[in-house]
Amino acid sequence: MQFELVQNVKIVFGAGKLAELAELVKLENSSRPLVVTDKGIVAAGIAGKVLTVLKDAGLEPALFDGVEPDPSTRVVAAAWETYTSQSCDLVIGVGGGSAMDTGKAVNILRYNEGPIIRFAKGDEMKAAPGLIVVPTTSGTGSELSDGLVITGDDGVKYPILATLASSEYAVVDPELMVGMPPHITASTGFDTLAHGVESYTGTAATLLSDQISKRVMEMVTRWLPVAVADGSNIEARSNMAAACLMGGWMLRYGHTHAGHSLAHVIGAHFHIPHGFACAYALPYVIEFNAPAAPEKTRRVAKQFGALLTGNETPEELGAKARNALISFRDVDLHLKGPKEWNIDRSLFPQMAKEISEELFQAFNPRKMTEADALALLEKIFA
């Protein structure tokens, strides 16, 4: 049977909950887990805390710290080589979306023949249980989502549906997020916001998913500026972590739409971190979709402080929602602007084609052609 809402990941949530990680590892009958992370998490001391918790419990963890932003098939292969050569028996993904997605990919290879990219091309995937993730940002929602994104040898980001390979456990400890600098807090938080807004305004939305998506928008509006201004505020960090979990859950039901299609392509071509790319794409995609979803666009505009008369046309609602989202991005979050990156406009036509064909266009309420996508790129980077 197809149920309306299912959430199978077992969540350990709260400040100081990292201390319970070793207990979960032992529940999986593991003695040598592989911690998959990046060098930034190592430098921040977070990987050391994770390894200490495991070692103090008598476990013998191994470490792979070669995760890179937008993890590639090469990174996944290197992590898998470490897993096999170190005789590991469990995977723990520690970090942001890239680390969790890499961990998810390695865990898939525990039960499935590689390479990982074949699952982006429709090959059947066997169930891959046992994965533990420890998020250190409040952004991607990978800890609860049923997918991952891997960059192919061609430089293209490939979403992989992995409903049978989601995390087994998520240890969500807001204390691990205290050290995030403001720009990373803001950009990853905007990714959470995009999950809420896009799952709310896409064609897969339901009455049930809408209640959760709206709450994600409300929580991000309230708490993300607080977390940006004061990274040590545990209440703000906790609320953003909870919003991130709910946004990640909605990736399975409400999904995302053309906002993520643009973000994936922009990020791949210009090496812009995903949260920033979402922050640039979302306002203009919401405006583009307004004629197909005027009432939900009205709700988004109102959520972000737009002044409404009640007599706006769909196009006017779209413009007001766009401006309100940009104000939240630029004024409340102080995010780096789209023109501050190294942009090659000659790539726009090819990017527009990729955007129009990207997977999540399937859930966009309005058909987006290559010409439409090109016009949006021009507006974003005007």
C-alpha positions as CSV (number, residue, x, y, z in Angstrom):
1,M,0.0,0.0,0.0
2,Q,1.0,3.6,-0.6
3,F,0.8,5.5,2.6
4,E,0.4,9.3,2.6
5,L,3.2,9.9,5.2
6,V,5.9,7.5,6.4
7,Q,9.0,8.5,8.4
8,N,11.3,5.5,9.1
9,V,14.5,7.1,10.3
10,K,15.1,6.8,14.0
11,I,16.0,10.2,15.3
12,V,18.1,11.0,18.4
13,F,17.6,14.7,18.9
14,G,18.9,17.3,21.4
15,A,21.9,19.1,22.8
16,G,24.6,16.6,24.0
17,K,23.0,13.6,22.2
18,L,26.3,12.8,20.4
19,A,27.1,10.9,23.5
20,E,24.6,8.2,22.5
21,L,26.2,7.5,19.1
22,A,28.3,4.5,20.3
23,E,25.1,2.8,21.7
24,L,23.5,2.9,18.2
25,V,26.7,1.5,16.6
26,K,26.6,-1.4,19.0
27,L,22.9,-2.0,18.2
28,E,24.0,-2.6,14.7
29,N,26.6,-5.2,15.9
30,S,29.4,-3.1,14.6
31,S,32.9,-2.8,16.0
32,R,34.7,-1.0,13.2
33,P,32.6,1.8,11.7
34,L,33.9,4.1,9.0
35,V,33.4,7.8,9.8
36,V,32.9,9.6,6.5
37,T,33.5,13.3,6.6
38,D,35.5,16.2,5.2
39,K,38.7,18.0,6.3
40,G,36.7,21.0,7.5
41,I,34.8,18.9,10.0
42,V,38.2,17.4,11.1
43,A,39.7,20.9,11.5
44,A,36.7,22.1,13.5
45,G,37.3,19.3,16.0
46,I,33.9,17.6,15.4
47,A,35.4,14.5,13.8
48,G,37.6,14.2,16.8
49,K,34.6,14.3,19.2
50,V,32.9,11.6,17.2
51,L,35.9,9.4,17.2
52,T,36.4,9.9,20.9
53,V,32.8,8.9,21.7
54,L,33.3,5.7,19.7
55,K,36.8,4.8,21.0
56,D,35.7,5.5,24.6
57,A,33.0,2.8,24.1
58,G,35.6,0.2,23.0
59,L,35.0,0.6,19.3
60,E,37.7,0.8,16.6
61,P,36.6,3.4,14.1
62,A,38.3,4.2,10.8
63,L,38.2,7.7,9.2
64,F,37.7,8.9,5.6
65,D,38.0,12.7,5.4
66,G,38.2,13.1,1.7
67,V,34.6,14.3,1.1
68,E,34.4,17.4,-1.2
69,P,31.5,19.7,-2.0
70,D,29.2,18.2,-4.5
71,P,30.7,14.8,-4.0
72,S,31.8,13.1,-7.2
73,T,31.9,9.5,-8.2
74,R,35.7,9.6,-7.6
75,V,35.1,10.6,-4.0
76,V,32.6,7.9,-3.5
77,A,35.0,5.3,-5.0
78,A,37.8,6.5,-2.7
79,A,35.6,6.3,0.4
80,W,34.5,2.8,-0.6
81,E,38.1,1.7,-1.0
82,T,38.8,2.9,2.5
83,Y,35.8,1.0,3.8
84,T,36.9,-2.3,2.2
85,S,40.6,-1.9,2.9
86,Q,40.0,-1.1,6.6
87,S,37.6,-4.0,7.0
88,C,34.8,-1.7,8.2
89,D,31.4,-3.0,9.0
90,L,29.2,0.2,9.3
91,V,29.1,3.7,7.8
92,I,28.6,6.9,9.8
93,G,28.2,10.1,7.7
94,V,29.3,13.2,9.7
95,G,28.9,16.7,8.3
96,G,26.7,18.6,5.9
97,G,24.9,17.2,2.9
98,S,28.0,16.3,1.0
99,A,29.3,14.1,3.8
100,M,25.9,12.5,4.5
101,D,25.4,11.8,0.7
102,T,28.8,10.3,0.4
103,G,28.1,8.1,3.5
104,K,24.8,7.1,2.0
105,A,26.5,6.2,-1.3
106,V,29.1,4.1,0.5
107,N,26.4,2.3,2.5
108,I,24.5,1.6,-0.8
109,L,27.7,-0.1,-2.1
110,R,27.7,-2.4,0.9
111,Y,24.7,-4.1,-0.5
112,N,24.9,-3.3,-4.2
113,E,27.4,-3.7,-7.0
114,G,28.9,-0.3,-8.1
115,P,29.6,2.1,-9.5
116,I,27.2,4.4,-7.7
117,I,26.3,6.4,-10.7
118,R,24.4,3.5,-12.3
119,F,21.6,4.1,-9.9
120,A,21.1,7.6,-11.3
121,K,20.3,5.9,-14.6
122,G,17.5,3.7,-13.4
123,D,19.2,0.5,-12.2
124,E,17.4,-1.3,-9.4
125,M,18.8,-0.8,-5.9
126,K,18.6,-3.4,-3.2
127,A,17.8,-2.2,0.4
128,A,20.8,-0.7,2.2
129,P,20.1,-0.5,5.9
130,G,22.3,0.4,8.8
131,L,23.5,3.9,7.9
132,I,24.0,6.4,10.8
133,V,24.3,10.1,10.0
134,V,25.4,13.0,12.3
135,P,24.5,16.3,10.6
136,T,26.6,19.4,11.5
137,T,24.5,21.9,9.5
138,S,20.8,22.6,9.2
139,G,20.4,22.6,5.5
140,T,20.2,19.6,3.2
141,G,17.9,17.4,5.2
142,S,19.8,14.5,3.8
143,E,19.4,12.8,7.2
144,L,15.7,12.2,6.5
145,S,15.5,12.4,2.7
146,D,15.2,9.4,0.5
147,G,17.8,10.4,-2.0
148,L,21.3,11.7,-2.6
149,V,23.1,13.8,-5.3
150,I,26.3,12.7,-6.9
151,T,28.4,14.6,-9.5
152,G,29.2,12.5,-12.5
153,D,32.5,12.4,-14.5
154,D,30.8,14.9,-16.9
155,G,30.4,17.5,-14.1
156,V,26.6,17.1,-14.0
157,K,24.8,16.6,-10.7
158,Y,22.7,13.4,-10.7
159,P,19.9,13.0,-8.1
160,I,19.6,9.4,-7.1
161,L,16.4,8.1,-5.6
162,A,17.2,5.8,-2.6
163,T,14.0,5.1,-0.8
164,L,15.4,1.8,0.4
165,A,18.7,3.3,1.4
166,S,17.7,6.1,3.7
167,S,19.5,6.6,7.1
168,E,18.7,4.1,9.8
169,Y,19.6,6.6,12.5
170,A,20.1,10.3,12.7
171,V,21.9,11.8,15.7
172,V,21.0,15.4,15.6
173,D,23.0,17.4,18.2
174,P,22.6,21.2,17.9
175,E,25.8,21.7,19.9
176,L,27.7,20.4,16.9
177,M,26.3,23.3,14.9
178,V,27.4,26.1,17.2
179,G,30.7,26.7,15.4
180,M,29.2,27.2,11.9
181,P,30.1,30.7,10.6
182,P,27.3,33.1,9.7
183,H,27.6,32.7,6.0
184,I,27.3,28.9,6.2
185,T,24.5,29.1,8.7
186,A,22.6,31.4,6.3
187,S,23.3,29.5,3.1
188,T,22.5,26.0,4.5
189,G,19.4,27.5,6.3
190,F,18.2,28.8,3.0
191,D,18.4,25.3,1.6
192,T,16.0,24.2,4.4
193,L,13.8,27.1,3.5
194,A,13.8,26.1,-0.2
195,H,12.6,22.6,0.8
196,G,9.7,24.1,2.7
197,V,8.7,26.6,0.0
198,E,9.1,24.2,-2.9
199,S,7.4,21.2,-1.3
200,Y,4.5,23.6,-0.5
201,T,4.2,25.1,-4.0
202,G,5.0,22.0,-6.1
203,T,2.5,19.6,-7.7
204,A,3.2,16.8,-5.3
205,A,1.9,18.8,-2.3
206,T,-1.0,17.4,-0.3
207,L,-3.1,18.8,2.6
208,L,-0.9,16.8,5.0
209,S,2.4,17.8,3.5
210,D,1.3,21.4,3.4
211,Q,1.0,21.6,7.2
212,I,4.6,20.5,7.6
213,S,5.9,22.6,4.8
214,K,4.2,25.7,6.2
215,R,5.7,25.1,9.6
216,V,9.2,24.8,8.0
217,M,8.8,28.2,6.4
218,E,7.6,29.7,9.7
219,M,10.5,28.2,11.7
220,V,13.1,29.3,9.3
221,T,11.7,32.9,9.1
222,R,11.8,33.1,12.9
223,W,15.0,31.3,13.8
224,L,17.5,31.5,10.9
225,P,18.3,35.2,11.4
226,V,18.8,34.5,15.1
227,A,21.2,31.7,14.4
228,V,23.1,33.9,11.9
229,A,23.4,36.7,14.4
230,D,24.4,34.5,17.3
231,G,25.7,31.1,16.4
232,S,25.9,30.1,20.0
233,N,22.2,30.4,20.6
234,I,21.2,26.8,21.2
235,E,17.4,27.5,21.0
236,A,17.9,28.9,17.5
237,R,20.2,26.0,16.5
238,S,17.7,23.5,17.8
239,N,14.8,25.0,16.0
240,M,16.7,25.2,12.7
241,A,17.8,21.6,13.2
242,A,14.1,20.6,13.7
243,A,13.1,22.6,10.6
244,C,15.8,20.9,8.6
245,L,14.5,17.5,9.6
246,M,11.0,18.3,8.6
247,G,12.2,19.8,5.3
248,G,14.2,16.7,4.6
249,W,11.1,14.6,5.3
250,M,9.1,16.6,2.8
251,L,11.7,15.8,0.1
252,R,10.1,12.4,0.0
253,Y,6.5,13.7,-0.3
254,G,6.2,17.3,-1.5
255,H,9.6,17.0,-3.3
256,T,11.3,20.1,-4.7
257,H,10.7,21.7,-8.1
258,A,12.3,24.0,-10.6
259,G,14.0,26.0,-7.8
260,H,16.2,23.0,-7.2
261,S,16.6,22.4,-10.9
262,L,18.2,25.8,-11.3
263,A,20.2,25.4,-8.1
264,H,21.7,22.1,-9.2
265,V,22.7,23.4,-12.6
266,I,24.0,26.7,-11.3
267,G,26.0,24.9,-8.6
268,A,27.5,22.4,-10.9
269,H,28.6,24.9,-13.6
270,F,29.8,27.8,-11.3
271,H,30.9,25.8,-8.2
272,I,28.5,27.7,-6.1
273,P,27.5,25.9,-2.8
274,H,24.1,24.5,-3.0
275,G,22.5,26.7,-0.3
276,F,23.7,29.9,-2.1
277,A,22.4,28.6,-5.4
278,C,19.0,27.9,-3.8
279,A,18.9,31.4,-2.4
280,Y,19.5,32.9,-5.8
281,A,17.1,30.6,-7.7
282,L,14.1,30.4,-5.4
283,P,12.8,34.0,-5.5
284,Y,12.6,34.0,-9.3
285,V,11.2,30.5,-9.6
286,I,8.4,31.5,-7.2
287,E,7.7,34.5,-9.3
288,F,7.7,32.4,-12.5
289,N,5.2,29.9,-10.9
290,A,2.8,32.4,-9.5
291,P,0.3,32.3,-12.4
292,A,0.0,28.5,-11.8
293,A,-0.2,28.7,-8.0
294,P,-1.4,32.2,-7.0
295,E,-2.9,31.4,-3.6
296,K,0.2,29.5,-2.4
297,T,2.3,32.3,-3.8
298,R,0.2,34.7,-1.7
299,R,1.0,32.6,1.4
300,V,4.7,32.7,0.7
301,A,4.7,36.5,0.1
302,K,2.8,37.1,3.3
303,Q,5.1,34.8,5.3
304,F,8.1,36.9,4.3
305,G,6.5,40.2,5.1
306,A,5.2,41.4,1.7
307,L,2.4,44.1,2.0
308,L,-0.7,42.7,0.3
309,T,-3.9,44.5,-0.6
310,G,-5.8,41.4,-1.5
311,N,-6.4,42.6,-5.1
312,E,-3.1,41.6,-6.6
313,T,-2.9,39.7,-9.9
314,P,-0.9,36.5,-9.9
315,E,1.9,38.3,-11.6
316,E,1.9,41.0,-8.9
317,L,1.8,38.4,-6.2
318,G,4.8,36.7,-7.8
319,A,6.8,40.0,-7.9
320,K,6.0,40.7,-4.2
321,A,6.9,37.2,-3.2
322,R,10.2,37.5,-5.1
323,N,11.1,40.8,-3.5
324,A,10.2,39.6,0.0
325,L,12.4,36.5,-0.4
326,I,15.3,38.6,-1.8
327,S,14.9,41.0,1.2
328,F,15.0,38.1,3.6
329,R,18.1,36.7,1.8
330,D,20.0,40.0,1.5
331,V,18.9,42.1,4.5
332,D,18.0,39.5,7.2
333,L,20.7,36.9,6.3
334,H,23.4,39.1,4.7
335,L,24.1,36.5,2.1
336,K,26.8,37.0,-0.6
337,G,25.1,38.2,-3.7
338,P,24.9,36.2,-7.0
339,K,27.1,38.7,-8.9
340,E,30.0,38.2,-6.5
341,W,30.8,34.8,-8.0
342,N,32.8,34.0,-11.2
343,I,30.0,33.7,-13.8
344,D,30.5,32.6,-17.4
345,R,27.5,33.9,-19.3
346,S,28.4,31.9,-22.4
347,L,27.3,28.8,-20.6
348,F,23.8,30.1,-20.1
349,P,22.2,28.5,-23.2
350,Q,23.6,25.0,-22.3
351,M,22.6,25.5,-18.7
352,A,19.1,26.5,-19.7
353,K,18.7,23.2,-21.6
354,E,19.9,21.2,-18.6
355,I,17.5,23.1,-16.3
356,S,14.5,22.5,-18.5
357,E,15.3,18.7,-18.5
358,E,16.3,18.4,-14.8
359,L,14.5,15.7,-12.7
360,F,12.6,18.0,-10.3
361,Q,10.9,19.9,-13.2
362,A,8.4,17.0,-13.0
363,F,7.0,18.7,-9.8
364,N,6.9,22.3,-11.1
365,P,3.4,23.7,-11.3
366,R,4.3,25.5,-14.6
367,K,6.1,24.2,-17.6
368,M,9.5,25.7,-17.9
369,T,11.1,25.8,-21.4
370,E,14.7,26.4,-22.3
371,A,13.8,30.0,-23.1
372,D,12.1,30.4,-19.7
373,A,15.2,29.0,-17.9
374,L,17.5,31.2,-19.9
375,A,15.4,34.3,-19.0
376,L,15.6,33.3,-15.3
377,L,19.4,32.9,-15.4
378,E,19.6,36.4,-16.9
379,K,17.5,37.8,-14.2
380,I,19.3,36.0,-11.4
381,F,22.8,37.3,-12.5
382,A,21.6,40.6,-13.9
